[in-house]
Amino acid sequence: MSYTLKGEIKVINPTKVVSEKFKLREFVLTDNTGQYPQIIQFQSVQDRCEMLDNFAPNDIVEVHFNLRGREWTNPGGEVKVFNTLDAWKVEKMGSTTPAPTQQGTKQDPDDDLPF
């Protein structure tokens, strides 16, 4: 399943070569649509690392990503779960942060307000 999130780029890290066959690039987005800003880290892997070359901090973007999760058992036998947001497309938006959207609310048909 794919998700999207709009926000402002805060940080774009350099590409890390993890092994001969795997590289990744992390970047951080600020989501200002809620009551409190959320700082969210994404990663791009392999040939998608280069897509971030066309962006800079403070750019307003829409990120298309997949949510990934995996289990890992530490040496003490404790199972940990790790989640990653795997970005596969980043699109530049306008110069302002998008307005928050409200979902799951019922509207009065006689009410012409947008919320």
N, C-alpha and C positions, 0 to 999 in steps of 0.2 A: 504494500500500500504506500502511496506517495502523499506527501504533505507539502504545504507551502507556508512561508512566513515572511512578512514584510518587516523591514527594520533598517537601521543605520549600521554600516560597517564600523566597528570599533578598532579591530586589529586584524591584519593579515600576516600570518607568520610565513617564513620561508619554507620551501619544500624540504621535507626530511626523507632521506633515502634510508629506509629501515633495513632493506636487504637488496641483493642484486635484482630481485624480482618484485619488490614492493616499495612504493613511495607514497607519502601522504603529505597533505598541507592542511593546517588548521587555520580557521578564522573565527572571529567573534563578532556577533551581531547584538545590537541593543534593540530590544522590542519595547517601544514606548506606548503600546496600545492599551495597556492596563493601568490600574491605579498606580502601580509602582513599576519602574523600568526593570526589565528582565535582561540579564546578560547571558547569552546563549552561545555555546561553542559548537561549531560544525567542523566536519572534516571532508576533504575531497581526496580521492585516491587515484593512483595510476595516471592515466592520460588526462584526467579531469583537474589535476593540480594546476595546469597552465591556464585554465579558464579564469583564475583569479588574477592573472597578470593585468587584466584590463580594468581592475577596480582599485580603489584607494580608500583609506579611512574617511569617514563622513559621507560616503556615497549611500544613497537610499536605494535599497535593492529588494527584490523578491527572490527568496531562496526556495528551490524545489529540492526536497530531500526525502530519504527513506529512513525510517527508524530501525536501527539494528540492535540486537541484544545477544549476549552470550554469557554462559556460566564459566567460572574458573574456580578450581579448588586450590587453595593455598597450601603450603607445606604442612600446616597444622590441621588440615582436613576440613577447614571452614570453606563453604561454598559462597562465592561472591558473584554478583550479577553486574555486568557492565553494559551500559547503553551508549550508542553513538548515533549522531545525526549525520548521515552520509549524504552530502550535497552532490547533486548530479547536474544542476543547472542554476545559474545566477543571472538575473536580469536587472538592469539598471532601471530605476523608477524615476519619478520627479524629484525635486529638490527638497520636499518637505516630508515629514513623517506622516504616514497614513493615519487617518482618523480611526478610532476603535470601532469595531463592529459588534453588534449585539446579536446573539443567536439564541434561539429557543424561547423567545418572548412572544406572547400573544398580543396582537394589536386589536384595538377596538375599531371596527370598520368605519365608524363615524369620526375617528380621530385621524387627521391628515398629517400629524407629525411623523417624522421618519424613524422614531424610536418608541 
